[in-house]
Amino acid sequence: MTVTVHIPETLREEAAAISAGAAYALKTLALQLAENPRLGNRLGRLGLYQAVIDHEAFDDCPELTIVYAYGPPLTALDFVDIRALEARTPLHAPRPAPAPVHLADPRTGEQAAGAVRAAFADITSWLTRNAPATHHSLLPPVADTHLDDLKADLGVRIPAELDVLWSQCSGQRDEPGTGFLPEHGWALMPLNSVREVYRRQMAWQAEHTGEAPLWKPSWVPFASWTATDTSYGLYLDAETGEIGSWDKTAARTPQARTLAMFLEETADRLSRPTRSPGAQPRVEDGVLIWGDPLGT
């Protein structure tokens, strides 16, 4: 079945402004999506997908990330709507980093918080049945007073989705290999680590005033490489609701998805691994491990 692919004029102009190669790559992807609308990687359960175009695939074209919607509830079953485009690498000479792709979750804050609650319940149910050691590493819900203390220390509004997540689990114990979030097996950070990382990153930003933002006050960390190794991790932007990642080289990478989408995707990949692209889940001695599609 061939579907209709819509490219907003603003995105055509944005691609053309990047380069002629980027404009051509966008048109080529549209033709491919007309034949295979599930070509990209799915983002959560709402019918949002992300496709990445390699910079070597087209002349005069940087690496591109393209986000599109396909199927209910966002579009008709035979309709693809391309929503966002971002150049992930410089085309030639270094240039200012492009603005992050802000992908709004079409649900209200209350609906998104409910989606976090439901998706996390699905995840913990799966862990209980299949990976008890990983489930055992989950810390109990945070008390309201402790969460209030964290908000006061950070001085930033905590997104409702994180409120809901921490009301069910306040992080993970420092036990080897128990991170449960793809792709790397990210661990939920205990609240003390959240506080320490936020302070460290804000202090680093203060030392580099006038440079490109290394850490914004609205970025709230919630997951890291392990419960104690916080050189890499994930944050939630309280202003946009968008997840991003950081690493020890100071790279900051928005991921064009919300916390609700991320947890829904995790639940889907646990329950239907063969139908999901990317790292595949497996269990060894009761511990959930995310590996490549071949299980290595």
ChimeraX commands (.cxc) that place a marker at each C-alpha (Angstrom):
marker #1 position 0.00,0.00,0.00 radius 0.5
marker #1 position 1.37,3.41,-1.03 radius 0.5
marker #1 position 0.68,6.21,1.44 radius 0.5
marker #1 position 0.60,9.98,1.05 radius 0.5
marker #1 position 3.62,11.82,2.48 radius 0.5
marker #1 position 3.27,15.48,3.47 radius 0.5
marker #1 position 6.32,17.73,3.76 radius 0.5
marker #1 position 5.47,21.16,5.24 radius 0.5
marker #1 position 6.80,24.03,3.18 radius 0.5
marker #1 position 8.74,25.32,6.19 radius 0.5
marker #1 position 10.68,22.05,6.35 radius 0.5
marker #1 position 11.38,22.15,2.61 radius 0.5
marker #1 position 12.82,25.63,3.09 radius 0.5
marker #1 position 14.78,24.52,6.16 radius 0.5
marker #1 position 16.32,21.62,4.24 radius 0.5
marker #1 position 17.16,23.87,1.29 radius 0.5
marker #1 position 18.82,26.34,3.66 radius 0.5
marker #1 position 21.07,23.55,4.94 radius 0.5
marker #1 position 22.14,22.46,1.46 radius 0.5
marker #1 position 20.87,21.26,-1.89 radius 0.5
marker #1 position 21.88,17.76,-0.85 radius 0.5
marker #1 position 19.74,17.97,2.29 radius 0.5
marker #1 position 16.73,19.08,0.23 radius 0.5
marker #1 position 17.28,16.16,-2.14 radius 0.5
marker #1 position 17.69,13.72,0.78 radius 0.5
marker #1 position 14.39,14.90,2.29 radius 0.5
marker #1 position 12.56,14.33,-1.00 radius 0.5
marker #1 position 14.17,10.89,-1.37 radius 0.5
marker #1 position 13.13,9.88,2.13 radius 0.5
marker #1 position 9.56,10.99,1.36 radius 0.5
marker #1 position 9.49,8.64,-1.64 radius 0.5
marker #1 position 10.78,5.78,0.52 radius 0.5
marker #1 position 8.23,6.49,3.25 radius 0.5
marker #1 position 5.44,6.35,0.68 radius 0.5
marker #1 position 6.38,2.70,0.13 radius 0.5
marker #1 position 7.42,1.86,3.69 radius 0.5
marker #1 position 6.03,4.30,6.31 radius 0.5
marker #1 position 7.59,2.31,9.16 radius 0.5
marker #1 position 11.10,2.83,7.81 radius 0.5
marker #1 position 12.22,4.83,10.85 radius 0.5
marker #1 position 12.55,3.89,14.52 radius 0.5
marker #1 position 9.35,4.25,16.51 radius 0.5
marker #1 position 9.20,6.81,19.33 radius 0.5
marker #1 position 6.74,5.58,21.95 radius 0.5
marker #1 position 3.18,4.48,21.20 radius 0.5
marker #1 position 1.74,7.54,19.47 radius 0.5
marker #1 position 2.76,6.78,15.90 radius 0.5
marker #1 position 5.86,8.99,15.91 radius 0.5
marker #1 position 8.98,7.77,14.12 radius 0.5
marker #1 position 12.56,8.98,13.71 radius 0.5
marker #1 position 14.69,8.39,10.60 radius 0.5
marker #1 position 18.42,9.18,10.36 radius 0.5
marker #1 position 20.04,9.96,7.01 radius 0.5
marker #1 position 23.77,9.19,6.90 radius 0.5
marker #1 position 25.92,12.06,5.66 radius 0.5
marker #1 position 27.67,9.69,3.24 radius 0.5
marker #1 position 24.44,8.66,1.54 radius 0.5
marker #1 position 24.05,11.97,-0.36 radius 0.5
marker #1 position 26.50,14.51,-1.73 radius 0.5
marker #1 position 26.53,17.91,-0.02 radius 0.5
marker #1 position 24.40,16.65,2.87 radius 0.5
marker #1 position 25.12,16.46,6.61 radius 0.5
marker #1 position 23.72,13.70,8.81 radius 0.5
marker #1 position 20.02,14.43,9.27 radius 0.5
marker #1 position 17.43,13.40,11.84 radius 0.5
marker #1 position 13.85,13.51,10.58 radius 0.5
marker #1 position 10.80,12.96,12.79 radius 0.5
marker #1 position 7.48,12.01,11.24 radius 0.5
marker #1 position 3.99,10.87,12.27 radius 0.5
marker #1 position 2.20,7.90,10.76 radius 0.5
marker #1 position -1.13,6.41,11.69 radius 0.5
marker #1 position -3.73,7.04,14.40 radius 0.5
marker #1 position -4.09,8.98,16.62 radius 0.5
marker #1 position -1.83,11.53,14.91 radius 0.5
marker #1 position -2.62,10.90,11.23 radius 0.5
marker #1 position -4.85,8.80,9.02 radius 0.5
marker #1 position -3.74,5.24,8.36 radius 0.5
marker #1 position -2.59,6.09,4.81 radius 0.5
marker #1 position -0.88,9.40,5.63 radius 0.5
marker #1 position 2.65,10.36,6.73 radius 0.5
marker #1 position 3.26,13.84,8.12 radius 0.5
marker #1 position 6.91,14.89,8.38 radius 0.5
marker #1 position 7.13,16.98,11.56 radius 0.5
marker #1 position 10.76,17.99,12.20 radius 0.5
marker #1 position 14.22,18.02,10.64 radius 0.5
marker #1 position 17.61,18.55,12.27 radius 0.5
marker #1 position 21.18,18.57,10.93 radius 0.5
marker #1 position 23.21,16.49,13.38 radius 0.5
marker #1 position 26.68,17.22,11.93 radius 0.5
marker #1 position 28.28,20.27,10.25 radius 0.5
marker #1 position 28.14,20.31,6.48 radius 0.5
marker #1 position 31.59,21.76,5.84 radius 0.5
marker #1 position 33.22,24.24,8.19 radius 0.5
marker #1 position 32.14,24.28,11.83 radius 0.5
marker #1 position 29.06,26.39,12.44 radius 0.5
marker #1 position 26.74,27.11,15.36 radius 0.5
marker #1 position 24.81,24.08,16.51 radius 0.5
marker #1 position 21.27,23.94,15.15 radius 0.5
marker #1 position 18.42,24.61,17.51 radius 0.5
marker #1 position 17.07,21.44,19.15 radius 0.5
marker #1 position 14.06,19.82,17.56 radius 0.5
marker #1 position 11.22,20.46,20.01 radius 0.5
marker #1 position 8.68,17.70,19.61 radius 0.5
marker #1 position 5.60,18.46,21.67 radius 0.5
marker #1 position 3.71,15.52,23.10 radius 0.5
marker #1 position 0.14,16.05,21.87 radius 0.5
marker #1 position -1.25,14.86,25.20 radius 0.5
marker #1 position -1.95,17.20,28.10 radius 0.5
marker #1 position 0.32,17.21,31.13 radius 0.5
marker #1 position -2.16,15.08,33.05 radius 0.5
marker #1 position -2.41,12.59,30.19 radius 0.5
marker #1 position 1.38,12.42,29.83 radius 0.5
marker #1 position 1.77,11.84,33.58 radius 0.5
marker #1 position -0.82,9.06,33.35 radius 0.5
marker #1 position 1.09,7.56,30.42 radius 0.5
marker #1 position 4.28,7.54,32.54 radius 0.5
marker #1 position 2.44,5.77,35.35 radius 0.5
marker #1 position 0.97,3.13,33.02 radius 0.5
marker #1 position 4.21,2.52,31.10 radius 0.5
marker #1 position 6.28,2.19,34.29 radius 0.5
marker #1 position 3.72,-0.27,35.69 radius 0.5
marker #1 position 4.12,-2.34,32.50 radius 0.5
marker #1 position 7.91,-2.23,32.85 radius 0.5
marker #1 position 7.96,-3.27,36.51 radius 0.5
marker #1 position 5.44,-6.04,35.82 radius 0.5
marker #1 position 7.74,-7.41,33.11 radius 0.5
marker #1 position 10.80,-7.12,35.38 radius 0.5
marker #1 position 9.00,-8.95,38.19 radius 0.5
marker #1 position 8.22,-11.89,35.91 radius 0.5
marker #1 position 11.41,-12.01,33.87 radius 0.5
marker #1 position 14.28,-10.12,35.53 radius 0.5
marker #1 position 13.82,-10.25,39.32 radius 0.5
marker #1 position 17.38,-9.11,40.09 radius 0.5
marker #1 position 16.85,-5.91,38.12 radius 0.5
marker #1 position 13.44,-5.42,39.73 radius 0.5
marker #1 position 15.02,-5.82,43.17 radius 0.5
marker #1 position 17.41,-2.95,42.41 radius 0.5
marker #1 position 14.52,-0.46,42.16 radius 0.5
marker #1 position 14.29,1.85,45.15 radius 0.5
marker #1 position 10.93,2.53,46.83 radius 0.5
marker #1 position 8.86,5.61,46.01 radius 0.5
marker #1 position 10.15,8.93,47.27 radius 0.5
marker #1 position 8.34,10.63,50.13 radius 0.5
marker #1 position 6.66,13.92,49.29 radius 0.5
marker #1 position 8.85,15.77,51.80 radius 0.5
marker #1 position 12.04,14.47,50.17 radius 0.5
marker #1 position 10.77,15.49,46.75 radius 0.5
marker #1 position 9.94,18.95,48.09 radius 0.5
marker #1 position 13.49,19.19,49.47 radius 0.5
marker #1 position 14.91,18.27,46.05 radius 0.5
marker #1 position 12.80,20.91,44.31 radius 0.5
marker #1 position 13.95,23.52,46.81 radius 0.5
marker #1 position 17.61,22.54,46.36 radius 0.5
marker #1 position 17.44,22.64,42.58 radius 0.5
marker #1 position 15.28,25.74,42.44 radius 0.5
marker #1 position 13.59,24.51,39.28 radius 0.5
marker #1 position 10.13,23.24,38.44 radius 0.5
marker #1 position 10.14,19.44,38.29 radius 0.5
marker #1 position 8.08,18.20,35.31 radius 0.5
marker #1 position 4.93,16.30,36.28 radius 0.5
marker #1 position 6.19,13.21,34.46 radius 0.5
marker #1 position 9.22,13.03,36.76 radius 0.5
marker #1 position 7.02,13.62,39.79 radius 0.5
marker #1 position 4.99,10.58,38.77 radius 0.5
marker #1 position 8.06,8.45,38.03 radius 0.5
marker #1 position 9.72,9.25,41.36 radius 0.5
marker #1 position 6.42,8.68,43.17 radius 0.5
marker #1 position 6.76,5.06,42.03 radius 0.5
marker #1 position 10.54,4.61,42.14 radius 0.5
marker #1 position 13.19,6.92,43.60 radius 0.5
marker #1 position 16.11,5.45,41.63 radius 0.5
marker #1 position 18.14,2.25,41.65 radius 0.5
marker #1 position 20.60,0.62,44.01 radius 0.5
marker #1 position 24.25,0.48,43.00 radius 0.5
marker #1 position 24.24,-3.10,41.80 radius 0.5
marker #1 position 26.15,-4.28,38.70 radius 0.5
marker #1 position 24.23,-4.44,35.45 radius 0.5
marker #1 position 20.79,-3.58,36.77 radius 0.5
marker #1 position 19.99,-0.55,34.59 radius 0.5
marker #1 position 16.76,-1.24,32.73 radius 0.5
marker #1 position 16.42,1.62,30.22 radius 0.5
marker #1 position 17.60,1.18,26.60 radius 0.5
marker #1 position 19.86,1.56,24.67 radius 0.5
marker #1 position 22.75,1.27,27.13 radius 0.5
marker #1 position 20.95,-0.06,30.18 radius 0.5
marker #1 position 20.64,3.39,31.78 radius 0.5
marker #1 position 19.95,3.30,35.52 radius 0.5
marker #1 position 17.49,5.56,37.29 radius 0.5
marker #1 position 19.53,7.94,39.42 radius 0.5
marker #1 position 18.90,8.07,43.18 radius 0.5
marker #1 position 17.73,11.54,44.21 radius 0.5
marker #1 position 21.05,12.34,45.89 radius 0.5
marker #1 position 22.77,11.72,42.54 radius 0.5
marker #1 position 20.20,13.91,40.78 radius 0.5
marker #1 position 21.06,16.72,43.20 radius 0.5
marker #1 position 24.84,16.22,42.85 radius 0.5
marker #1 position 24.82,16.05,39.04 radius 0.5
marker #1 position 22.61,19.13,38.71 radius 0.5
marker #1 position 24.86,21.16,41.00 radius 0.5
marker #1 position 28.00,19.97,39.21 radius 0.5
marker #1 position 26.65,20.78,35.77 radius 0.5
marker #1 position 25.38,24.22,36.84 radius 0.5
marker #1 position 28.77,25.01,38.41 radius 0.5
marker #1 position 30.46,23.98,35.16 radius 0.5
marker #1 position 28.11,26.26,33.24 radius 0.5
marker #1 position 28.93,29.15,35.58 radius 0.5
marker #1 position 32.63,28.70,34.79 radius 0.5
marker #1 position 31.93,28.99,31.06 radius 0.5
marker #1 position 29.66,32.04,31.00 radius 0.5
marker #1 position 29.27,33.44,27.51 radius 0.5
marker #1 position 29.89,30.14,25.74 radius 0.5
marker #1 position 27.28,27.83,24.22 radius 0.5
marker #1 position 25.06,26.39,26.97 radius 0.5
marker #1 position 26.67,23.40,28.63 radius 0.5
marker #1 position 23.76,22.99,31.01 radius 0.5
marker #1 position 20.49,24.88,31.24 radius 0.5
marker #1 position 18.73,25.44,34.59 radius 0.5
marker #1 position 15.64,23.67,33.21 radius 0.5
marker #1 position 17.54,20.40,32.56 radius 0.5
marker #1 position 16.78,17.87,35.31 radius 0.5
marker #1 position 18.93,14.69,35.25 radius 0.5
marker #1 position 17.12,11.42,35.92 radius 0.5
marker #1 position 19.20,8.52,34.52 radius 0.5
marker #1 position 22.91,7.74,34.22 radius 0.5
marker #1 position 25.36,5.13,32.97 radius 0.5
marker #1 position 25.03,3.32,36.31 radius 0.5
marker #1 position 23.60,4.35,39.65 radius 0.5
marker #1 position 27.02,5.79,40.58 radius 0.5
marker #1 position 28.73,6.51,37.22 radius 0.5
marker #1 position 27.20,9.83,36.18 radius 0.5
marker #1 position 29.71,10.75,33.47 radius 0.5
marker #1 position 26.96,9.93,30.95 radius 0.5
marker #1 position 23.24,10.30,31.42 radius 0.5
marker #1 position 19.80,11.50,30.43 radius 0.5
marker #1 position 17.99,14.69,31.45 radius 0.5
marker #1 position 14.45,16.01,31.03 radius 0.5
marker #1 position 14.01,19.63,29.95 radius 0.5
marker #1 position 11.37,21.15,32.23 radius 0.5
marker #1 position 10.59,23.81,29.61 radius 0.5
marker #1 position 10.06,21.62,26.54 radius 0.5
marker #1 position 9.38,18.18,28.06 radius 0.5
marker #1 position 12.10,16.80,25.79 radius 0.5
marker #1 position 14.68,14.21,26.83 radius 0.5
marker #1 position 18.35,14.86,26.12 radius 0.5
marker #1 position 21.64,13.17,26.90 radius 0.5
marker #1 position 25.04,14.32,28.12 radius 0.5
marker #1 position 28.48,12.75,28.14 radius 0.5
marker #1 position 31.86,13.50,29.67 radius 0.5
marker #1 position 32.98,15.42,26.56 radius 0.5
marker #1 position 30.26,18.03,27.26 radius 0.5
marker #1 position 28.15,16.94,24.29 radius 0.5
marker #1 position 24.46,17.65,24.76 radius 0.5
marker #1 position 22.08,15.81,22.44 radius 0.5
marker #1 position 18.29,16.35,22.39 radius 0.5
marker #1 position 16.41,13.16,21.51 radius 0.5
marker #1 position 13.09,14.55,20.25 radius 0.5
marker #1 position 10.94,12.48,22.61 radius 0.5
marker #1 position 9.26,12.94,25.96 radius 0.5
marker #1 position 9.64,10.84,29.10 radius 0.5
marker #1 position 6.24,9.27,28.49 radius 0.5
marker #1 position 7.29,8.29,24.96 radius 0.5
marker #1 position 10.61,6.88,26.22 radius 0.5
marker #1 position 8.98,4.71,28.88 radius 0.5
marker #1 position 6.24,3.56,26.51 radius 0.5
marker #1 position 8.90,2.59,23.98 radius 0.5
marker #1 position 10.78,0.69,26.70 radius 0.5
marker #1 position 7.65,-1.22,27.70 radius 0.5
marker #1 position 6.94,-2.05,24.04 radius 0.5
marker #1 position 10.49,-3.27,23.44 radius 0.5
marker #1 position 10.38,-5.51,26.50 radius 0.5
marker #1 position 7.04,-7.09,25.61 radius 0.5
marker #1 position 7.59,-7.28,21.82 radius 0.5
marker #1 position 11.36,-7.27,21.24 radius 0.5
marker #1 position 11.34,-8.84,17.80 radius 0.5
marker #1 position 9.07,-6.08,16.49 radius 0.5
marker #1 position 11.30,-3.26,17.71 radius 0.5
marker #1 position 14.53,-1.95,16.13 radius 0.5
marker #1 position 17.73,-1.31,18.02 radius 0.5
marker #1 position 19.11,-3.01,21.12 radius 0.5
marker #1 position 17.31,-6.18,22.16 radius 0.5
marker #1 position 16.56,-7.22,25.77 radius 0.5
marker #1 position 17.77,-10.48,27.26 radius 0.5
marker #1 position 18.05,-11.80,30.82 radius 0.5
marker #1 position 21.08,-13.40,32.47 radius 0.5
marker #1 position 20.86,-14.58,36.09 radius 0.5
marker #1 position 17.77,-12.47,36.61 radius 0.5
marker #1 position 19.41,-9.30,35.26 radius 0.5
marker #1 position 18.00,-7.43,32.24 radius 0.5
marker #1 position 20.67,-6.71,29.63 radius 0.5
marker #1 position 20.27,-4.63,26.50 radius 0.5
marker #1 position 22.34,-5.92,23.59 radius 0.5
marker #1 position 22.50,-5.51,19.85 radius 0.5
marker #1 position 19.82,-7.07,17.60 radius 0.5
marker #1 position 21.84,-10.29,17.44 radius 0.5
marker #1 position 21.84,-10.57,21.22 radius 0.5
marker #1 position 25.59,-10.04,21.67 radius 0.5
marker link #1:1,2 radius 0.2
marker link #1:2,3 radius 0.2
marker link #1:3,4 radius 0.2
marker link #1:4,5 radius 0.2
marker link #1:5,6 radius 0.2
marker link #1:6,7 radius 0.2
marker link #1:7,8 radius 0.2
marker link #1:8,9 radius 0.2
marker link #1:9,10 radius 0.2
marker link #1:10,11 radius 0.2
marker link #1:11,12 radius 0.2
marker link #1:12,13 radius 0.2
marker link #1:13,14 radius 0.2
marker link #1:14,15 radius 0.2
marker link #1:15,16 radius 0.2
marker link #1:16,17 radius 0.2
marker link #1:17,18 radius 0.2
marker link #1:18,19 radius 0.2
marker link #1:19,20 radius 0.2
marker link #1:20,21 radius 0.2
marker link #1:21,22 radius 0.2
marker link #1:22,23 radius 0.2
marker link #1:23,24 radius 0.2
marker link #1:24,25 radius 0.2
marker link #1:25,26 radius 0.2
marker link #1:26,27 radius 0.2
marker link #1:27,28 radius 0.2
marker link #1:28,29 radius 0.2
marker link #1:29,30 radius 0.2
marker link #1:30,31 radius 0.2
marker link #1:31,32 radius 0.2
marker link #1:32,33 radius 0.2
marker link #1:33,34 radius 0.2
marker link #1:34,35 radius 0.2
marker link #1:35,36 radius 0.2
marker link #1:36,37 radius 0.2
marker link #1:37,38 radius 0.2
marker link #1:38,39 radius 0.2
marker link #1:39,40 radius 0.2
marker link #1:40,41 radius 0.2
marker link #1:41,42 radius 0.2
marker link #1:42,43 radius 0.2
marker link #1:43,44 radius 0.2
marker link #1:44,45 radius 0.2
marker link #1:45,46 radius 0.2
marker link #1:46,47 radius 0.2
marker link #1:47,48 radius 0.2
marker link #1:48,49 radius 0.2
marker link #1:49,50 radius 0.2
marker link #1:50,51 radius 0.2
marker link #1:51,52 radius 0.2
marker link #1:52,53 radius 0.2
marker link #1:53,54 radius 0.2
marker link #1:54,55 radius 0.2
marker link #1:55,56 radius 0.2
marker link #1:56,57 radius 0.2
marker link #1:57,58 radius 0.2
marker link #1:58,59 radius 0.2
marker link #1:59,60 radius 0.2
marker link #1:60,61 radius 0.2
marker link #1:61,62 radius 0.2
marker link #1:62,63 radius 0.2
marker link #1:63,64 radius 0.2
marker link #1:64,65 radius 0.2
marker link #1:65,66 radius 0.2
marker link #1:66,67 radius 0.2
marker link #1:67,68 radius 0.2
marker link #1:68,69 radius 0.2
marker link #1:69,70 radius 0.2
marker link #1:70,71 radius 0.2
marker link #1:71,72 radius 0.2
marker link #1:72,73 radius 0.2
marker link #1:73,74 radius 0.2
marker link #1:74,75 radius 0.2
marker link #1:75,76 radius 0.2
marker link #1:76,77 radius 0.2
marker link #1:77,78 radius 0.2
marker link #1:78,79 radius 0.2
marker link #1:79,80 radius 0.2
marker link #1:80,81 radius 0.2
marker link #1:81,82 radius 0.2
marker link #1:82,83 radius 0.2
marker link #1:83,84 radius 0.2
marker link #1:84,85 radius 0.2
marker link #1:85,86 radius 0.2
marker link #1:86,87 radius 0.2
marker link #1:87,88 radius 0.2
marker link #1:88,89 radius 0.2
marker link #1:89,90 radius 0.2
marker link #1:90,91 radius 0.2
marker link #1:91,92 radius 0.2
marker link #1:92,93 radius 0.2
marker link #1:93,94 radius 0.2
marker link #1:94,95 radius 0.2
marker link #1:95,96 radius 0.2
marker link #1:96,97 radius 0.2
marker link #1:97,98 radius 0.2
marker link #1:98,99 radius 0.2
marker link #1:99,100 radius 0.2
marker link #1:100,101 radius 0.2
marker link #1:101,102 radius 0.2
marker link #1:102,103 radius 0.2
marker link #1:103,104 radius 0.2
marker link #1:104,105 radius 0.2
marker link #1:105,106 radius 0.2
marker link #1:106,107 radius 0.2
marker link #1:107,108 radius 0.2
marker link #1:108,109 radius 0.2
marker link #1:109,110 radius 0.2
marker link #1:110,111 radius 0.2
marker link #1:111,112 radius 0.2
marker link #1:112,113 radius 0.2
marker link #1:113,114 radius 0.2
marker link #1:114,115 radius 0.2
marker link #1:115,116 radius 0.2
marker link #1:116,117 radius 0.2
marker link #1:117,118 radius 0.2
marker link #1:118,119 radius 0.2
marker link #1:119,120 radius 0.2
marker link #1:120,121 radius 0.2
marker link #1:121,122 radius 0.2
marker link #1:122,123 radius 0.2
marker link #1:123,124 radius 0.2
marker link #1:124,125 radius 0.2
marker link #1:125,126 radius 0.2
marker link #1:126,127 radius 0.2
marker link #1:127,128 radius 0.2
marker link #1:128,129 radius 0.2
marker link #1:129,130 radius 0.2
marker link #1:130,131 radius 0.2
marker link #1:131,132 radius 0.2
marker link #1:132,133 radius 0.2
marker link #1:133,134 radius 0.2
marker link #1:134,135 radius 0.2
marker link #1:135,136 radius 0.2
marker link #1:136,137 radius 0.2
marker link #1:137,138 radius 0.2
marker link #1:138,139 radius 0.2
marker link #1:139,140 radius 0.2
marker link #1:140,141 radius 0.2
marker link #1:141,142 radius 0.2
marker link #1:142,143 radius 0.2
marker link #1:143,144 radius 0.2
marker link #1:144,145 radius 0.2
marker link #1:145,146 radius 0.2
marker link #1:146,147 radius 0.2
marker link #1:147,148 radius 0.2
marker link #1:148,149 radius 0.2
marker link #1:149,150 radius 0.2
marker link #1:150,151 radius 0.2
marker link #1:151,152 radius 0.2
marker link #1:152,153 radius 0.2
marker link #1:153,154 radius 0.2
marker link #1:154,155 radius 0.2
marker link #1:155,156 radius 0.2
marker link #1:156,157 radius 0.2
marker link #1:157,158 radius 0.2
marker link #1:158,159 radius 0.2
marker link #1:159,160 radius 0.2
marker link #1:160,161 radius 0.2
marker link #1:161,162 radius 0.2
marker link #1:162,163 radius 0.2
marker link #1:163,164 radius 0.2
marker link #1:164,165 radius 0.2
marker link #1:165,166 radius 0.2
marker link #1:166,167 radius 0.2
marker link #1:167,168 radius 0.2
marker link #1:168,169 radius 0.2
marker link #1:169,170 radius 0.2
marker link #1:170,171 radius 0.2
marker link #1:171,172 radius 0.2
marker link #1:172,173 radius 0.2
marker link #1:173,174 radius 0.2
marker link #1:174,175 radius 0.2
marker link #1:175,176 radius 0.2
marker link #1:176,177 radius 0.2
marker link #1:177,178 radius 0.2
marker link #1:178,179 radius 0.2
marker link #1:179,180 radius 0.2
marker link #1:180,181 radius 0.2
marker link #1:181,182 radius 0.2
marker link #1:182,183 radius 0.2
marker link #1:183,184 radius 0.2
marker link #1:184,185 radius 0.2
marker link #1:185,186 radius 0.2
marker link #1:186,187 radius 0.2
marker link #1:187,188 radius 0.2
marker link #1:188,189 radius 0.2
marker link #1:189,190 radius 0.2
marker link #1:190,191 radius 0.2
marker link #1:191,192 radius 0.2
marker link #1:192,193 radius 0.2
marker link #1:193,194 radius 0.2
marker link #1:194,195 radius 0.2
marker link #1:195,196 radius 0.2
marker link #1:196,197 radius 0.2
marker link #1:197,198 radius 0.2
marker link #1:198,199 radius 0.2
marker link #1:199,200 radius 0.2
marker link #1:200,201 radius 0.2
marker link #1:201,202 radius 0.2
marker link #1:202,203 radius 0.2
marker link #1:203,204 radius 0.2
marker link #1:204,205 radius 0.2
marker link #1:205,206 radius 0.2
marker link #1:206,207 radius 0.2
marker link #1:207,208 radius 0.2
marker link #1:208,209 radius 0.2
marker link #1:209,210 radius 0.2
marker link #1:210,211 radius 0.2
marker link #1:211,212 radius 0.2
marker link #1:212,213 radius 0.2
marker link #1:213,214 radius 0.2
marker link #1:214,215 radius 0.2
marker link #1:215,216 radius 0.2
marker link #1:216,217 radius 0.2
marker link #1:217,218 radius 0.2
marker link #1:218,219 radius 0.2
marker link #1:219,220 radius 0.2
marker link #1:220,221 radius 0.2
marker link #1:221,222 radius 0.2
marker link #1:222,223 radius 0.2
marker link #1:223,224 radius 0.2
marker link #1:224,225 radius 0.2
marker link #1:225,226 radius 0.2
marker link #1:226,227 radius 0.2
marker link #1:227,228 radius 0.2
marker link #1:228,229 radius 0.2
marker link #1:229,230 radius 0.2
marker link #1:230,231 radius 0.2
marker link #1:231,232 radius 0.2
marker link #1:232,233 radius 0.2
marker link #1:233,234 radius 0.2
marker link #1:234,235 radius 0.2
marker link #1:235,236 radius 0.2
marker link #1:236,237 radius 0.2
marker link #1:237,238 radius 0.2
marker link #1:238,239 radius 0.2
marker link #1:239,240 radius 0.2
marker link #1:240,241 radius 0.2
marker link #1:241,242 radius 0.2
marker link #1:242,243 radius 0.2
marker link #1:243,244 radius 0.2
marker link #1:244,245 radius 0.2
marker link #1:245,246 radius 0.2
marker link #1:246,247 radius 0.2
marker link #1:247,248 radius 0.2
marker link #1:248,249 radius 0.2
marker link #1:249,250 radius 0.2
marker link #1:250,251 radius 0.2
marker link #1:251,252 radius 0.2
marker link #1:252,253 radius 0.2
marker link #1:253,254 radius 0.2
marker link #1:254,255 radius 0.2
marker link #1:255,256 radius 0.2
marker link #1:256,257 radius 0.2
marker link #1:257,258 radius 0.2
marker link #1:258,259 radius 0.2
marker link #1:259,260 radius 0.2
marker link #1:260,261 radius 0.2
marker link #1:261,262 radius 0.2
marker link #1:262,263 radius 0.2
marker link #1:263,264 radius 0.2
marker link #1:264,265 radius 0.2
marker link #1:265,266 radius 0.2
marker link #1:266,267 radius 0.2
marker link #1:267,268 radius 0.2
marker link #1:268,269 radius 0.2
marker link #1:269,270 radius 0.2
marker link #1:270,271 radius 0.2
marker link #1:271,272 radius 0.2
marker link #1:272,273 radius 0.2
marker link #1:273,274 radius 0.2
marker link #1:274,275 radius 0.2
marker link #1:275,276 radius 0.2
marker link #1:276,277 radius 0.2
marker link #1:277,278 radius 0.2
marker link #1:278,279 radius 0.2
marker link #1:279,280 radius 0.2
marker link #1:280,281 radius 0.2
marker link #1:281,282 radius 0.2
marker link #1:282,283 radius 0.2
marker link #1:283,284 radius 0.2
marker link #1:284,285 radius 0.2
marker link #1:285,286 radius 0.2
marker link #1:286,287 radius 0.2
marker link #1:287,288 radius 0.2
marker link #1:288,289 radius 0.2
marker link #1:289,290 radius 0.2
marker link #1:290,291 radius 0.2
marker link #1:291,292 radius 0.2
marker link #1:292,293 radius 0.2
marker link #1:293,294 radius 0.2
marker link #1:294,295 radius 0.2
marker link #1:295,296 radius 0.2
view
